[in-house]
Amino acid sequence: MPYLIKPLFLLFCLVLTGECRNHRHRVRRWTGTIENQNSYAKKPPDVTKSRKLKTEHLLKVDDHDFTMRPAFGGPAIPVGVDVQVESLDSISEVDMDFTMTLYLRHYWKDERLSFTSSTNKSMTFDGRLVKKIWVPDVFFVHSKRSFIHDTTTDNIMLRVFPDGHVLYSLRVTVTAACNMDFSRFPLDSQTCSLELESYAYTDEDLMLYWKSGDESLSTDDRISLSQFLIQKFHTTSRLAFYSSTGWYNRLYINFTLRRHIFFFLLQTYFPATLMVMLSWVSFWIDRRAVPARVSLGITTVLTMSTIITGVNASMPRVSYIKAVDIYLWVSFVFVFLSVLEYAAVNYLSTVQDRRERKMRERTRSQSLPCTCGISQTRTMAMLDGTYSEADTNSLAGYTEEPMVPEEEQEEIPEVPEKPGHMVVHLSVSSESTTTKKKKSLRALNIIQNTHAIDKYSRMIFPGSYIFFNLIYWSVYC
């Protein structure tokens, strides 16, 4: 027994020593974990996870009634405004409006939103806080449609400073009316304005003003329109009165647009001018070519009607005359007069042909041998060649040649004279009748000569149209 006790005692000592070593190792691992936890605890706490530092508690939103304006019952709260125009999307003459996208910013002070800050830095929020505080109720006067952009979220920013100053910015697209004057269209300039005003607060409660004067309005240099040249932007302000509610501060964003004329030169003025010049071609076509001249005149008239209809289709139905209407309708009148000119030429040609035919027939009837006032025996004797000197003297009051106009003498058939015979042509008409015929022929010489009408039209029509263009462009340009 004594020999067994010693080995057992040694075995027990070895086991006890091993357990002590394992216990020390476990204690070291747990101690390292605790040390790591203590190192994490030394980092600054996350203020967003602290209930005491929530936005509502920091800005004291729950401690105030934000349905009322700041300094309610006191003087009017000043609200500064500035605008940055991002784009001028479209100008519509038919609807008489324009569409603009802009950044609208408001500046005011609300002491209820002041907070303590060691760094004096502002805090920025999105649109979710806007519904819990007071913001100005600015709207666009004479706007037809407007909306706040919401991609990917509402484009609203709220920035609060420690002293209570607030910046409220939003991105808006608005379509507003613009009273346009088209009396000089398309050589016109249009001035449009976007008007901002408080909907509920009069000038006794809220005072709207441009924060930096004319510098409160900034634009992008890349803004451009297809039909207009943007000349200038400027700001103004004035009071607006409503009989039922009172006076309100109103801010104006004014901009002037000048229309590009080159598009209308190519689409309207040049085609109309070419149609007028094409109608003049008929003056060089033979008057007997009726199908050619009539078809040319009708084609130019119908083309001018199409141009006038196309221009008016893209314009509002105003009750006054536009500059383009004057040009197109005067051109239409020139084209129409060229058709009437050929109608007059054709009619006068027909009348002239009938008159010449009657003159030929009358000349033939008057150019026959006449034995007026001579007895039959004496006439036969004269035709046989046996006549006395007394018979010759009795014919002294008659002329030997007929009184026929010089133009028609060539058409009178000659009567061959037989040898030994004398044919006496007697004129029945008196000298006064012949004189009247000559005067009437001279007076109607230009009218009867249809070639002269076309000849004068070749000079009168182009000269009159050039004179009209000089007056038109000098007045409207």
Summary of the structure (lengths in Angstrom):
residues: 477
radius of gyration: 53.6
end to end distance: 136.9
largest distance: 219.7
contacts: 1199
relative contact order: 0.08
helix: 45%
strand: 22%
